[in-house]
Amino acid sequence: MAPRPLDTIDRAILRMLQTDGRASIRSVAERVHVSRANAYARINRLIDDGVIRGFSARVDQERAGQGASAYITLKIVQNSWRTVRERLQELPGAAHIALVSGDFDVLLLVHTADNRALRELVLTRIQAIPEVLSTRTLLVFEETDLDPAP
């Protein structure tokens, strides 16, 4: 699907929804200075075109009982990305998966209850994937979600 051209109103709607995904159509319309019908149509078009992939809550992982977070880098067998991605998506606590360039092939963000659960995840689940050649685990000591730029 080709990228969808966005105008200034579309971008304003996206920024607003990124900041507050629970914003009402009425408040969106008022803030971007369009009618409710126009705001509703634009949001639906952004969803239908795949620009908006969904709505979610930003979770404080530690307060939600996920006290250990880590970025795990993986080197994988060449041309095995799709298979590895499917296996990683099944992992409990997997939050983000990216195919990247550089010294490793995949960057995986995970959240687990504690370091013991993290160790178990890496040693028994991730390293058991046949296409995974090696891993490196980077513990997250502190993290901050960034709000979208105004």
C-alpha positions, 0 to 999 in steps of 0.5 A: 500500500502506497503511503498516504499523503497527510495534510496539516489537519490529518497531522494535527489529528494524529498528534492529538490521538497519540497524546490522548487516544481516548479523545472524543470526536467532539474534542478532536474536531474542536482542537483542529477546527473542523466539524465533527463529521469531518473529524470522524471521516478523517479518523476513519480514513486514517484507520482504513488507510492503515495510518492509524494501526490501533489504539492502546494504553501506555503502561508503566511496566513496573507498576504492572508487575513487569519489573525487568525490561531488556532489549535483546539483540539477535543474530539470525540465519539469513532469510529466516526473518519471517519465521523468527518474527512469528516465533518472537511474537508468541513470547510472553512479554515481547513488546517490540520487534524490529529487523535492523541493520548493523552488528545484529539482525533483530532488536527485541524489547521484552518485559518480564516479572523479574530477572529470573523470568528474563533469564528463562525467556532468553535461555529456554525460549529465544535461544531454542529457536533454531534460526537464532544464532546468538543473543545479547541481552541489554538490561533496561535500568530506567525508561521514559515514554516520549510524548509525540512532538507538538 
